[in-house]
Amino acid sequence: MAMGEQANISLDLKRLVGLDKVAALLDISLREVQRKIAAGELPRPVKIGRLSKLPLEEVFNFIEKLKSKRDGKQ
């Protein structure tokens, strides 16, 4: 992998995605995403004007936590 390609992958994980995209990634409703944020299961979103976004990396971290719980690695 070339140096430029590696940088693009890193930047991609830092990308902010809307809560609707988070819901699609997790295959849950937007309201369920909002509940998970309120419960502290997902991090608080970054506000950009009226938009709420999450770093893609934090969404993947949430998924990894769920996998760890599933595998008993808490």
CHARMM internal coordinates of N, CA and C (Angstrom, degrees):
IC EDIT
DIST 1 N 1 CA 1.4463
DIST 1 CA 1 C 1.5269
ANGL 1 N 1 CA 1 C 108.40
DIST 1 C 2 N 1.3019
ANGL 1 CA 1 C 2 N 116.03
DIHE 1 N 1 CA 1 C 2 N 128.61
DIST 2 N 2 CA 1.4594
ANGL 1 C 2 N 2 CA 121.39
DIHE 1 CA 1 C 2 N 2 CA -179.92
DIST 2 CA 2 C 1.5210
ANGL 2 N 2 CA 2 C 110.46
DIHE 1 C 2 N 2 CA 2 C -71.98
DIST 2 C 3 N 1.3264
ANGL 2 CA 2 C 3 N 115.47
DIHE 2 N 2 CA 2 C 3 N 157.84
DIST 3 N 3 CA 1.4588
ANGL 2 C 3 N 3 CA 120.58
DIHE 2 CA 2 C 3 N 3 CA -177.81
DIST 3 CA 3 C 1.5295
ANGL 3 N 3 CA 3 C 111.43
DIHE 2 C 3 N 3 CA 3 C -57.98
DIST 3 C 4 N 1.3127
ANGL 3 CA 3 C 4 N 117.25
DIHE 3 N 3 CA 3 C 4 N -41.07
DIST 4 N 4 CA 1.4597
ANGL 3 C 4 N 4 CA 121.11
DIHE 3 CA 3 C 4 N 4 CA 179.78
DIST 4 CA 4 C 1.5166
ANGL 4 N 4 CA 4 C 112.67
DIHE 3 C 4 N 4 CA 4 C -63.57
DIST 4 C 5 N 1.3271
ANGL 4 CA 4 C 5 N 116.44
DIHE 4 N 4 CA 4 C 5 N -38.92
DIST 5 N 5 CA 1.4605
ANGL 4 C 5 N 5 CA 120.82
DIHE 4 CA 4 C 5 N 5 CA 178.95
DIST 5 CA 5 C 1.5163
ANGL 5 N 5 CA 5 C 110.84
DIHE 4 C 5 N 5 CA 5 C -64.35
DIST 5 C 6 N 1.3278
ANGL 5 CA 5 C 6 N 116.95
DIHE 5 N 5 CA 5 C 6 N -41.55
DIST 6 N 6 CA 1.4552
ANGL 5 C 6 N 6 CA 121.07
DIHE 5 CA 5 C 6 N 6 CA 179.42
DIST 6 CA 6 C 1.5235
ANGL 6 N 6 CA 6 C 110.18
DIHE 5 C 6 N 6 CA 6 C -62.73
DIST 6 C 7 N 1.3156
ANGL 6 CA 6 C 7 N 117.97
DIHE 6 N 6 CA 6 C 7 N -41.08
DIST 7 N 7 CA 1.4546
ANGL 6 C 7 N 7 CA 121.72
DIHE 6 CA 6 C 7 N 7 CA 178.57
DIST 7 CA 7 C 1.5189
ANGL 7 N 7 CA 7 C 110.53
DIHE 6 C 7 N 7 CA 7 C -62.77
DIST 7 C 8 N 1.3373
ANGL 7 CA 7 C 8 N 117.74
DIHE 7 N 7 CA 7 C 8 N -39.79
DIST 8 N 8 CA 1.4584
ANGL 7 C 8 N 8 CA 120.77
DIHE 7 CA 7 C 8 N 8 CA 179.20
DIST 8 CA 8 C 1.5176
ANGL 8 N 8 CA 8 C 111.89
DIHE 7 C 8 N 8 CA 8 C -63.76
DIST 8 C 9 N 1.3224
ANGL 8 CA 8 C 9 N 116.97
DIHE 8 N 8 CA 8 C 9 N -38.69
DIST 9 N 9 CA 1.4605
ANGL 8 C 9 N 9 CA 120.70
DIHE 8 CA 8 C 9 N 9 CA 178.27
DIST 9 CA 9 C 1.5204
ANGL 9 N 9 CA 9 C 109.77
DIHE 8 C 9 N 9 CA 9 C -65.18
DIST 9 C 10 N 1.3220
ANGL 9 CA 9 C 10 N 117.90
DIHE 9 N 9 CA 9 C 10 N -43.99
DIST 10 N 10 CA 1.4582
ANGL 9 C 10 N 10 CA 121.20
DIHE 9 CA 9 C 10 N 10 CA 178.98
DIST 10 CA 10 C 1.5165
ANGL 10 N 10 CA 10 C 110.76
DIHE 9 C 10 N 10 CA 10 C -62.06
DIST 10 C 11 N 1.3103
ANGL 10 CA 10 C 11 N 116.96
DIHE 10 N 10 CA 10 C 11 N -44.61
DIST 11 N 11 CA 1.4611
ANGL 10 C 11 N 11 CA 120.66
DIHE 10 CA 10 C 11 N 11 CA 179.85
DIST 11 CA 11 C 1.5163
ANGL 11 N 11 CA 11 C 110.69
DIHE 10 C 11 N 11 CA 11 C -64.28
DIST 11 C 12 N 1.3228
ANGL 11 CA 11 C 12 N 117.55
DIHE 11 N 11 CA 11 C 12 N -35.26
DIST 12 N 12 CA 1.4462
ANGL 11 C 12 N 12 CA 121.49
DIHE 11 CA 11 C 12 N 12 CA 179.59
DIST 12 CA 12 C 1.5224
ANGL 12 N 12 CA 12 C 111.31
DIHE 11 C 12 N 12 CA 12 C -60.65
DIST 12 C 13 N 1.3453
ANGL 12 CA 12 C 13 N 117.22
DIHE 12 N 12 CA 12 C 13 N -40.59
DIST 13 N 13 CA 1.4581
ANGL 12 C 13 N 13 CA 120.99
DIHE 12 CA 12 C 13 N 13 CA 179.01
DIST 13 CA 13 C 1.5208
ANGL 13 N 13 CA 13 C 111.65
DIHE 12 C 13 N 13 CA 13 C -67.90
DIST 13 C 14 N 1.3191
ANGL 13 CA 13 C 14 N 117.26
DIHE 13 N 13 CA 13 C 14 N -26.36
DIST 14 N 14 CA 1.4634
ANGL 13 C 14 N 14 CA 121.21
DIHE 13 CA 13 C 14 N 14 CA 179.36
DIST 14 CA 14 C 1.5219
ANGL 14 N 14 CA 14 C 111.15
DIHE 13 C 14 N 14 CA 14 C -82.53
DIST 14 C 15 N 1.3253
ANGL 14 CA 14 C 15 N 116.84
DIHE 14 N 14 CA 14 C 15 N -9.35
DIST 15 N 15 CA 1.4582
ANGL 14 C 15 N 15 CA 122.03
DIHE 14 CA 14 C 15 N 15 CA -177.59
DIST 15 CA 15 C 1.5265
ANGL 15 N 15 CA 15 C 110.75
DIHE 14 C 15 N 15 CA 15 C -60.16
DIST 15 C 16 N 1.3092
ANGL 15 CA 15 C 16 N 115.64
DIHE 15 N 15 CA 15 C 16 N 140.61
DIST 16 N 16 CA 1.4624
ANGL 15 C 16 N 16 CA 120.71
DIHE 15 CA 15 C 16 N 16 CA 176.70
DIST 16 CA 16 C 1.5226
ANGL 16 N 16 CA 16 C 109.39
DIHE 15 C 16 N 16 CA 16 C -90.51
DIST 16 C 17 N 1.3186
ANGL 16 CA 16 C 17 N 115.87
DIHE 16 N 16 CA 16 C 17 N 136.14
DIST 17 N 17 CA 1.4630
ANGL 16 C 17 N 17 CA 120.43
DIHE 16 CA 16 C 17 N 17 CA 178.51
DIST 17 CA 17 C 1.5214
ANGL 17 N 17 CA 17 C 108.90
DIHE 16 C 17 N 17 CA 17 C -124.68
DIST 17 C 18 N 1.3198
ANGL 17 CA 17 C 18 N 115.07
DIHE 17 N 17 CA 17 C 18 N 147.28
DIST 18 N 18 CA 1.4589
ANGL 17 C 18 N 18 CA 120.94
DIHE 17 CA 17 C 18 N 18 CA 179.48
DIST 18 CA 18 C 1.5241
ANGL 18 N 18 CA 18 C 111.67
DIHE 17 C 18 N 18 CA 18 C -68.82
DIST 18 C 19 N 1.3239
ANGL 18 CA 18 C 19 N 114.94
DIHE 18 N 18 CA 18 C 19 N 160.28
DIST 19 N 19 CA 1.4597
ANGL 18 C 19 N 19 CA 119.65
DIHE 18 CA 18 C 19 N 19 CA -178.60
DIST 19 CA 19 C 1.5227
ANGL 19 N 19 CA 19 C 111.63
DIHE 18 C 19 N 19 CA 19 C -64.09
DIST 19 C 20 N 1.3252
ANGL 19 CA 19 C 20 N 117.51
DIHE 19 N 19 CA 19 C 20 N -28.27
DIST 20 N 20 CA 1.4625
ANGL 19 C 20 N 20 CA 119.87
DIHE 19 CA 19 C 20 N 20 CA 176.25
DIST 20 CA 20 C 1.5210
ANGL 20 N 20 CA 20 C 110.89
DIHE 19 C 20 N 20 CA 20 C -65.91
DIST 20 C 21 N 1.3361
ANGL 20 CA 20 C 21 N 116.76
DIHE 20 N 20 CA 20 C 21 N -36.83
DIST 21 N 21 CA 1.4670
ANGL 20 C 21 N 21 CA 120.91
DIHE 20 CA 20 C 21 N 21 CA 177.66
DIST 21 CA 21 C 1.5354
ANGL 21 N 21 CA 21 C 109.99
DIHE 20 C 21 N 21 CA 21 C -70.51
DIST 21 C 22 N 1.3388
ANGL 21 CA 21 C 22 N 116.61
DIHE 21 N 21 CA 21 C 22 N -37.45
DIST 22 N 22 CA 1.4691
ANGL 21 C 22 N 22 CA 120.88
DIHE 21 CA 21 C 22 N 22 CA 176.90
DIST 22 CA 22 C 1.5237
ANGL 22 N 22 CA 22 C 108.82
DIHE 21 C 22 N 22 CA 22 C -60.95
DIST 22 C 23 N 1.3277
ANGL 22 CA 22 C 23 N 116.72
DIHE 22 N 22 CA 22 C 23 N -45.08
DIST 23 N 23 CA 1.4640
ANGL 22 C 23 N 23 CA 121.02
DIHE 22 CA 22 C 23 N 23 CA 178.70
DIST 23 CA 23 C 1.5277
ANGL 23 N 23 CA 23 C 110.47
DIHE 22 C 23 N 23 CA 23 C -59.35
DIST 23 C 24 N 1.3215
ANGL 23 CA 23 C 24 N 116.50
DIHE 23 N 23 CA 23 C 24 N -42.39
DIST 24 N 24 CA 1.4690
ANGL 23 C 24 N 24 CA 120.36
DIHE 23 CA 23 C 24 N 24 CA 179.63
DIST 24 CA 24 C 1.5289
ANGL 24 N 24 CA 24 C 110.66
DIHE 23 C 24 N 24 CA 24 C -65.55
DIST 24 C 25 N 1.3432
ANGL 24 CA 24 C 25 N 117.17
DIHE 24 N 24 CA 24 C 25 N -42.19
DIST 25 N 25 CA 1.4669
ANGL 24 C 25 N 25 CA 120.43
DIHE 24 CA 24 C 25 N 25 CA 179.45
DIST 25 CA 25 C 1.5249
ANGL 25 N 25 CA 25 C 111.58
DIHE 24 C 25 N 25 CA 25 C -61.81
DIST 25 C 26 N 1.3326
ANGL 25 CA 25 C 26 N 115.94
DIHE 25 N 25 CA 25 C 26 N -39.60
DIST 26 N 26 CA 1.4627
ANGL 25 C 26 N 26 CA 120.52
DIHE 25 CA 25 C 26 N 26 CA -177.31
DIST 26 CA 26 C 1.5311
ANGL 26 N 26 CA 26 C 112.15
DIHE 25 C 26 N 26 CA 26 C -88.91
DIST 26 C 27 N 1.3354
ANGL 26 CA 26 C 27 N 116.61
DIHE 26 N 26 CA 26 C 27 N -5.91
DIST 27 N 27 CA 1.4616
ANGL 26 C 27 N 27 CA 122.69
DIHE 26 CA 26 C 27 N 27 CA -178.57
DIST 27 CA 27 C 1.5293
ANGL 27 N 27 CA 27 C 111.08
DIHE 26 C 27 N 27 CA 27 C 57.88
DIST 27 C 28 N 1.3396
ANGL 27 CA 27 C 28 N 115.17
DIHE 27 N 27 CA 27 C 28 N 45.46
DIST 28 N 28 CA 1.4610
ANGL 27 C 28 N 28 CA 122.43
DIHE 27 CA 27 C 28 N 28 CA 175.98
DIST 28 CA 28 C 1.5257
ANGL 28 N 28 CA 28 C 107.77
DIHE 27 C 28 N 28 CA 28 C -132.74
DIST 28 C 29 N 1.3118
ANGL 28 CA 28 C 29 N 116.54
DIHE 28 N 28 CA 28 C 29 N 171.17
DIST 29 N 29 CA 1.4631
ANGL 28 C 29 N 29 CA 120.03
DIHE 28 CA 28 C 29 N 29 CA -179.41
DIST 29 CA 29 C 1.5338
ANGL 29 N 29 CA 29 C 110.76
DIHE 28 C 29 N 29 CA 29 C -77.47
DIST 29 C 30 N 1.3168
ANGL 29 CA 29 C 30 N 115.14
DIHE 29 N 29 CA 29 C 30 N 160.64
DIST 30 N 30 CA 1.4595
ANGL 29 C 30 N 30 CA 120.97
DIHE 29 CA 29 C 30 N 30 CA 175.39
DIST 30 CA 30 C 1.5224
ANGL 30 N 30 CA 30 C 109.84
DIHE 29 C 30 N 30 CA 30 C -59.79
DIST 30 C 31 N 1.3159
ANGL 30 CA 30 C 31 N 116.66
DIHE 30 N 30 CA 30 C 31 N -41.20
DIST 31 N 31 CA 1.4762
ANGL 30 C 31 N 31 CA 120.74
DIHE 30 CA 30 C 31 N 31 CA 179.16
DIST 31 CA 31 C 1.5246
ANGL 31 N 31 CA 31 C 110.60
DIHE 30 C 31 N 31 CA 31 C -61.33
DIST 31 C 32 N 1.3188
ANGL 31 CA 31 C 32 N 118.17
DIHE 31 N 31 CA 31 C 32 N -38.00
DIST 32 N 32 CA 1.4727
ANGL 31 C 32 N 32 CA 121.26
DIHE 31 CA 31 C 32 N 32 CA 178.66
DIST 32 CA 32 C 1.5302
ANGL 32 N 32 CA 32 C 110.65
DIHE 31 C 32 N 32 CA 32 C -67.20
DIST 32 C 33 N 1.3341
ANGL 32 CA 32 C 33 N 117.26
DIHE 32 N 32 CA 32 C 33 N -36.72
DIST 33 N 33 CA 1.4704
ANGL 32 C 33 N 33 CA 121.01
DIHE 32 CA 32 C 33 N 33 CA 174.70
DIST 33 CA 33 C 1.5294
ANGL 33 N 33 CA 33 C 108.67
DIHE 32 C 33 N 33 CA 33 C -60.40
DIST 33 C 34 N 1.3335
ANGL 33 CA 33 C 34 N 116.45
DIHE 33 N 33 CA 33 C 34 N -45.97
DIST 34 N 34 CA 1.4637
ANGL 33 C 34 N 34 CA 120.59
DIHE 33 CA 33 C 34 N 34 CA 179.79
DIST 34 CA 34 C 1.5317
ANGL 34 N 34 CA 34 C 111.18
DIHE 33 C 34 N 34 CA 34 C -62.20
DIST 34 C 35 N 1.3178
ANGL 34 CA 34 C 35 N 117.12
DIHE 34 N 34 CA 34 C 35 N -38.53
DIST 35 N 35 CA 1.4770
ANGL 34 C 35 N 35 CA 120.69
DIHE 34 CA 34 C 35 N 35 CA 177.37
DIST 35 CA 35 C 1.5258
ANGL 35 N 35 CA 35 C 110.95
DIHE 34 C 35 N 35 CA 35 C -64.04
DIST 35 C 36 N 1.3352
ANGL 35 CA 35 C 36 N 116.15
DIHE 35 N 35 CA 35 C 36 N -42.18
DIST 36 N 36 CA 1.4667
ANGL 35 C 36 N 36 CA 120.02
DIHE 35 CA 35 C 36 N 36 CA -179.69
DIST 36 CA 36 C 1.5332
ANGL 36 N 36 CA 36 C 111.05
DIHE 35 C 36 N 36 CA 36 C -66.23
DIST 36 C 37 N 1.3146
ANGL 36 CA 36 C 37 N 117.44
DIHE 36 N 36 CA 36 C 37 N -34.30
DIST 37 N 37 CA 1.4652
ANGL 36 C 37 N 37 CA 120.84
DIHE 36 CA 36 C 37 N 37 CA 176.05
DIST 37 CA 37 C 1.5303
ANGL 37 N 37 CA 37 C 109.26
DIHE 36 C 37 N 37 CA 37 C -67.28
DIST 37 C 38 N 1.3361
ANGL 37 CA 37 C 38 N 116.86
DIHE 37 N 37 CA 37 C 38 N -46.12
DIST 38 N 38 CA 1.4648
ANGL 37 C 38 N 38 CA 121.46
DIHE 37 CA 37 C 38 N 38 CA -179.78
DIST 38 CA 38 C 1.5279
ANGL 38 N 38 CA 38 C 111.52
DIHE 37 C 38 N 38 CA 38 C -62.03
DIST 38 C 39 N 1.3436
ANGL 38 CA 38 C 39 N 116.66
DIHE 38 N 38 CA 38 C 39 N -34.35
DIST 39 N 39 CA 1.4666
ANGL 38 C 39 N 39 CA 121.63
DIHE 38 CA 38 C 39 N 39 CA -179.50
DIST 39 CA 39 C 1.5249
ANGL 39 N 39 CA 39 C 112.09
DIHE 38 C 39 N 39 CA 39 C -82.04
DIST 39 C 40 N 1.3349
ANGL 39 CA 39 C 40 N 117.51
DIHE 39 N 39 CA 39 C 40 N -6.74
DIST 40 N 40 CA 1.4602
ANGL 39 C 40 N 40 CA 120.61
DIHE 39 CA 39 C 40 N 40 CA -179.70
DIST 40 CA 40 C 1.5186
ANGL 40 N 40 CA 40 C 113.64
DIHE 39 C 40 N 40 CA 40 C 83.68
DIST 40 C 41 N 1.3230
ANGL 40 CA 40 C 41 N 117.10
DIHE 40 N 40 CA 40 C 41 N 7.55
DIST 41 N 41 CA 1.4681
ANGL 40 C 41 N 41 CA 120.10
DIHE 40 CA 40 C 41 N 41 CA 178.47
DIST 41 CA 41 C 1.5276
ANGL 41 N 41 CA 41 C 111.03
DIHE 40 C 41 N 41 CA 41 C -75.11
DIST 41 C 42 N 1.3116
ANGL 41 CA 41 C 42 N 116.24
DIHE 41 N 41 CA 41 C 42 N -36.32
DIST 42 N 42 CA 1.4578
ANGL 41 C 42 N 42 CA 122.69
DIHE 41 CA 41 C 42 N 42 CA 173.28
DIST 42 CA 42 C 1.5283
ANGL 42 N 42 CA 42 C 107.09
DIHE 41 C 42 N 42 CA 42 C -109.61
DIST 42 C 43 N 1.3301
ANGL 42 CA 42 C 43 N 117.82
DIHE 42 N 42 CA 42 C 43 N 149.86
DIST 43 N 43 CA 1.4662
ANGL 42 C 43 N 43 CA 119.73
DIHE 42 CA 42 C 43 N 43 CA -179.73
DIST 43 CA 43 C 1.5296
ANGL 43 N 43 CA 43 C 111.76
DIHE 42 C 43 N 43 CA 43 C -67.92
DIST 43 C 44 N 1.3333
ANGL 43 CA 43 C 44 N 115.39
DIHE 43 N 43 CA 43 C 44 N 158.19
DIST 44 N 44 CA 1.4568
ANGL 43 C 44 N 44 CA 119.88
DIHE 43 CA 43 C 44 N 44 CA 175.75
DIST 44 CA 44 C 1.5239
ANGL 44 N 44 CA 44 C 109.11
DIHE 43 C 44 N 44 CA 44 C -64.28
DIST 44 C 45 N 1.3202
ANGL 44 CA 44 C 45 N 116.54
DIHE 44 N 44 CA 44 C 45 N 139.24
DIST 45 N 45 CA 1.4579
ANGL 44 C 45 N 45 CA 119.27
DIHE 44 CA 44 C 45 N 45 CA -177.89
DIST 45 CA 45 C 1.5231
ANGL 45 N 45 CA 45 C 112.96
DIHE 44 C 45 N 45 CA 45 C -73.75
DIST 45 C 46 N 1.3143
ANGL 45 CA 45 C 46 N 114.53
DIHE 45 N 45 CA 45 C 46 N 159.27
DIST 46 N 46 CA 1.4554
ANGL 45 C 46 N 46 CA 123.07
DIHE 45 CA 45 C 46 N 46 CA 172.89
DIST 46 CA 46 C 1.5229
ANGL 46 N 46 CA 46 C 105.64
DIHE 45 C 46 N 46 CA 46 C -84.17
DIST 46 C 47 N 1.3269
ANGL 46 CA 46 C 47 N 117.04
DIHE 46 N 46 CA 46 C 47 N 130.25
DIST 47 N 47 CA 1.4536
ANGL 46 C 47 N 47 CA 120.45
DIHE 46 CA 46 C 47 N 47 CA 179.14
DIST 47 CA 47 C 1.5214
ANGL 47 N 47 CA 47 C 109.27
DIHE 46 C 47 N 47 CA 47 C -95.86
DIST 47 C 48 N 1.3078
ANGL 47 CA 47 C 48 N 116.19
DIHE 47 N 47 CA 47 C 48 N 129.65
DIST 48 N 48 CA 1.4598
ANGL 47 C 48 N 48 CA 122.88
DIHE 47 CA 47 C 48 N 48 CA 174.16
DIST 48 CA 48 C 1.5208
ANGL 48 N 48 CA 48 C 105.01
DIHE 47 C 48 N 48 CA 48 C -125.73
DIST 48 C 49 N 1.3120
ANGL 48 CA 48 C 49 N 115.08
DIHE 48 N 48 CA 48 C 49 N 98.15
DIST 49 N 49 CA 1.4620
ANGL 48 C 49 N 49 CA 119.21
DIHE 48 CA 48 C 49 N 49 CA -171.74
DIST 49 CA 49 C 1.5099
ANGL 49 N 49 CA 49 C 108.80
DIHE 48 C 49 N 49 CA 49 C 63.44
DIST 49 C 50 N 1.3098
ANGL 49 CA 49 C 50 N 116.47
DIHE 49 N 49 CA 49 C 50 N -123.29
DIST 50 N 50 CA 1.4680
ANGL 49 C 50 N 50 CA 120.95
DIHE 49 CA 49 C 50 N 50 CA 178.10
DIST 50 CA 50 C 1.5247
ANGL 50 N 50 CA 50 C 112.59
DIHE 49 C 50 N 50 CA 50 C -90.50
DIST 50 C 51 N 1.3169
ANGL 50 CA 50 C 51 N 116.72
DIHE 50 N 50 CA 50 C 51 N -8.12
DIST 51 N 51 CA 1.4588
ANGL 50 C 51 N 51 CA 121.05
DIHE 50 CA 50 C 51 N 51 CA -176.13
DIST 51 CA 51 C 1.5244
ANGL 51 N 51 CA 51 C 111.41
DIHE 50 C 51 N 51 CA 51 C -83.76
DIST 51 C 52 N 1.3078
ANGL 51 CA 51 C 52 N 116.46
DIHE 51 N 51 CA 51 C 52 N 141.63
DIST 52 N 52 CA 1.4573
ANGL 51 C 52 N 52 CA 123.14
DIHE 51 CA 51 C 52 N 52 CA 174.05
DIST 52 CA 52 C 1.5171
ANGL 52 N 52 CA 52 C 107.86
DIHE 51 C 52 N 52 CA 52 C -111.79
DIST 52 C 53 N 1.3309
ANGL 52 CA 52 C 53 N 116.17
DIHE 52 N 52 CA 52 C 53 N 128.17
DIST 53 N 53 CA 1.4588
ANGL 52 C 53 N 53 CA 120.58
DIHE 52 CA 52 C 53 N 53 CA -177.25
DIST 53 CA 53 C 1.5229
ANGL 53 N 53 CA 53 C 109.86
DIHE 52 C 53 N 53 CA 53 C -136.56
DIST 53 C 54 N 1.3181
ANGL 53 CA 53 C 54 N 115.23
DIHE 53 N 53 CA 53 C 54 N 154.03
DIST 54 N 54 CA 1.4647
ANGL 53 C 54 N 54 CA 121.85
DIHE 53 CA 53 C 54 N 54 CA 175.76
DIST 54 CA 54 C 1.5231
ANGL 54 N 54 CA 54 C 109.05
DIHE 53 C 54 N 54 CA 54 C -120.92
DIST 54 C 55 N 1.3357
ANGL 54 CA 54 C 55 N 116.56
DIHE 54 N 54 CA 54 C 55 N 142.66
DIST 55 N 55 CA 1.4662
ANGL 54 C 55 N 55 CA 117.95
DIHE 54 CA 54 C 55 N 55 CA 172.48
DIST 55 CA 55 C 1.5322
ANGL 55 N 55 CA 55 C 109.22
DIHE 54 C 55 N 55 CA 55 C -64.56
DIST 55 C 56 N 1.3123
ANGL 55 CA 55 C 56 N 116.58
DIHE 55 N 55 CA 55 C 56 N 133.77
DIST 56 N 56 CA 1.4620
ANGL 55 C 56 N 56 CA 122.32
DIHE 55 CA 55 C 56 N 56 CA -179.19
DIST 56 CA 56 C 1.5325
ANGL 56 N 56 CA 56 C 110.95
DIHE 55 C 56 N 56 CA 56 C -54.83
DIST 56 C 57 N 1.3185
ANGL 56 CA 56 C 57 N 116.22
DIHE 56 N 56 CA 56 C 57 N -36.98
DIST 57 N 57 CA 1.4611
ANGL 56 C 57 N 57 CA 121.68
DIHE 56 CA 56 C 57 N 57 CA 179.62
DIST 57 CA 57 C 1.5286
ANGL 57 N 57 CA 57 C 111.10
DIHE 56 C 57 N 57 CA 57 C -58.91
DIST 57 C 58 N 1.3404
ANGL 57 CA 57 C 58 N 117.76
DIHE 57 N 57 CA 57 C 58 N -39.52
DIST 58 N 58 CA 1.4601
ANGL 57 C 58 N 58 CA 120.97
DIHE 57 CA 57 C 58 N 58 CA -179.11
DIST 58 CA 58 C 1.5264
ANGL 58 N 58 CA 58 C 111.49
DIHE 57 C 58 N 58 CA 58 C -70.75
DIST 58 C 59 N 1.3166
ANGL 58 CA 58 C 59 N 116.79
DIHE 58 N 58 CA 58 C 59 N -30.90
DIST 59 N 59 CA 1.4669
ANGL 58 C 59 N 59 CA 120.45
DIHE 58 CA 58 C 59 N 59 CA 175.63
DIST 59 CA 59 C 1.5306
ANGL 59 N 59 CA 59 C 108.94
DIHE 58 C 59 N 59 CA 59 C -66.68
DIST 59 C 60 N 1.3349
ANGL 59 CA 59 C 60 N 116.32
DIHE 59 N 59 CA 59 C 60 N -44.09
DIST 60 N 60 CA 1.4607
ANGL 59 C 60 N 60 CA 119.76
DIHE 59 CA 59 C 60 N 60 CA 177.89
DIST 60 CA 60 C 1.5298
ANGL 60 N 60 CA 60 C 111.50
DIHE 59 C 60 N 60 CA 60 C -65.11
DIST 60 C 61 N 1.3290
ANGL 60 CA 60 C 61 N 117.84
DIHE 60 N 60 CA 60 C 61 N -35.75
DIST 61 N 61 CA 1.4671
ANGL 60 C 61 N 61 CA 120.96
DIHE 60 CA 60 C 61 N 61 CA 175.83
DIST 61 CA 61 C 1.5286
ANGL 61 N 61 CA 61 C 110.45
DIHE 60 C 61 N 61 CA 61 C -62.08
DIST 61 C 62 N 1.3282
ANGL 61 CA 61 C 62 N 117.23
DIHE 61 N 61 CA 61 C 62 N -40.29
DIST 62 N 62 CA 1.4541
ANGL 61 C 62 N 62 CA 122.03
DIHE 61 CA 61 C 62 N 62 CA 177.62
DIST 62 CA 62 C 1.5335
ANGL 62 N 62 CA 62 C 110.11
DIHE 61 C 62 N 62 CA 62 C -60.86
DIST 62 C 63 N 1.3219
ANGL 62 CA 62 C 63 N 115.98
DIHE 62 N 62 CA 62 C 63 N -44.21
DIST 63 N 63 CA 1.4676
ANGL 62 C 63 N 63 CA 120.68
DIHE 62 CA 62 C 63 N 63 CA 178.68
DIST 63 CA 63 C 1.5221
ANGL 63 N 63 CA 63 C 110.42
DIHE 62 C 63 N 63 CA 63 C -62.56
DIST 63 C 64 N 1.3255
ANGL 63 CA 63 C 64 N 117.28
DIHE 63 N 63 CA 63 C 64 N -41.79
DIST 64 N 64 CA 1.4744
ANGL 63 C 64 N 64 CA 121.10
DIHE 63 CA 63 C 64 N 64 CA 178.70
DIST 64 CA 64 C 1.5250
ANGL 64 N 64 CA 64 C 110.82
DIHE 63 C 64 N 64 CA 64 C -62.55
DIST 64 C 65 N 1.3426
ANGL 64 CA 64 C 65 N 117.42
DIHE 64 N 64 CA 64 C 65 N -38.33
DIST 65 N 65 CA 1.4734
ANGL 64 C 65 N 65 CA 120.70
DIHE 64 CA 64 C 65 N 65 CA 177.37
DIST 65 CA 65 C 1.5199
ANGL 65 N 65 CA 65 C 110.32
DIHE 64 C 65 N 65 CA 65 C -62.60
DIST 65 C 66 N 1.3216
ANGL 65 CA 65 C 66 N 116.45
DIHE 65 N 65 CA 65 C 66 N -42.18
DIST 66 N 66 CA 1.4669
ANGL 65 C 66 N 66 CA 120.10
DIHE 65 CA 65 C 66 N 66 CA 178.40
DIST 66 CA 66 C 1.5249
ANGL 66 N 66 CA 66 C 110.81
DIHE 65 C 66 N 66 CA 66 C -62.88
DIST 66 C 67 N 1.3388
ANGL 66 CA 66 C 67 N 116.18
DIHE 66 N 66 CA 66 C 67 N -40.45
DIST 67 N 67 CA 1.4597
ANGL 66 C 67 N 67 CA 119.62
DIHE 66 CA 66 C 67 N 67 CA 178.80
DIST 67 CA 67 C 1.5223
ANGL 67 N 67 CA 67 C 110.75
DIHE 66 C 67 N 67 CA 67 C -65.92
DIST 67 C 68 N 1.3309
ANGL 67 CA 67 C 68 N 117.45
DIHE 67 N 67 CA 67 C 68 N -38.69
DIST 68 N 68 CA 1.4570
ANGL 67 C 68 N 68 CA 120.79
DIHE 67 CA 67 C 68 N 68 CA 178.50
DIST 68 CA 68 C 1.5242
ANGL 68 N 68 CA 68 C 110.99
DIHE 67 C 68 N 68 CA 68 C -62.91
DIST 68 C 69 N 1.3286
ANGL 68 CA 68 C 69 N 116.46
DIHE 68 N 68 CA 68 C 69 N -43.18
DIST 69 N 69 CA 1.4654
ANGL 68 C 69 N 69 CA 120.92
DIHE 68 CA 68 C 69 N 69 CA 177.87
DIST 69 CA 69 C 1.5182
ANGL 69 N 69 CA 69 C 110.28
DIHE 68 C 69 N 69 CA 69 C -61.27
DIST 69 C 70 N 1.3126
ANGL 69 CA 69 C 70 N 115.05
DIHE 69 N 69 CA 69 C 70 N -42.24
DIST 70 N 70 CA 1.4728
ANGL 69 C 70 N 70 CA 120.26
DIHE 69 CA 69 C 70 N 70 CA -179.43
DIST 70 CA 70 C 1.5251
ANGL 70 N 70 CA 70 C 111.03
DIHE 69 C 70 N 70 CA 70 C -62.22
DIST 70 C 71 N 1.3294
ANGL 70 CA 70 C 71 N 115.00
DIHE 70 N 70 CA 70 C 71 N -40.26
DIST 71 N 71 CA 1.4581
ANGL 70 C 71 N 71 CA 120.36
DIHE 70 CA 70 C 71 N 71 CA -177.32
DIST 71 CA 71 C 1.5300
ANGL 71 N 71 CA 71 C 112.85
DIHE 70 C 71 N 71 CA 71 C -86.00
DIST 71 C 72 N 1.3429
ANGL 71 CA 71 C 72 N 116.50
DIHE 71 N 71 CA 71 C 72 N 0.30
DIST 72 N 72 CA 1.4620
ANGL 71 C 72 N 72 CA 120.71
DIHE 71 CA 71 C 72 N 72 CA 178.31
DIST 72 CA 72 C 1.5089
ANGL 72 N 72 CA 72 C 114.28
DIHE 71 C 72 N 72 CA 72 C 74.90
DIST 72 C 73 N 1.3336
ANGL 72 CA 72 C 73 N 118.09
DIHE 72 N 72 CA 72 C 73 N 25.29
DIST 73 N 73 CA 1.4555
ANGL 72 C 73 N 73 CA 122.65
DIHE 72 CA 72 C 73 N 73 CA -177.87
DIST 73 CA 73 C 1.5198
ANGL 73 N 73 CA 73 C 112.98
DIHE 72 C 73 N 73 CA 73 C -99.31
DIST 73 C 74 N 1.2854
ANGL 73 CA 73 C 74 N 118.89
DIHE 73 N 73 CA 73 C 74 N 6.86
DIST 74 N 74 CA 1.4605
ANGL 73 C 74 N 74 CA 124.67
DIHE 73 CA 73 C 74 N 74 CA -175.67
DIST 74 CA 74 C 1.4703
ANGL 74 N 74 CA 74 C 109.99
DIHE 73 C 74 N 74 CA 74 C -24.97
END
COOR INIT
IC SEED 1 N 1 CA 1 C
IC BUILD
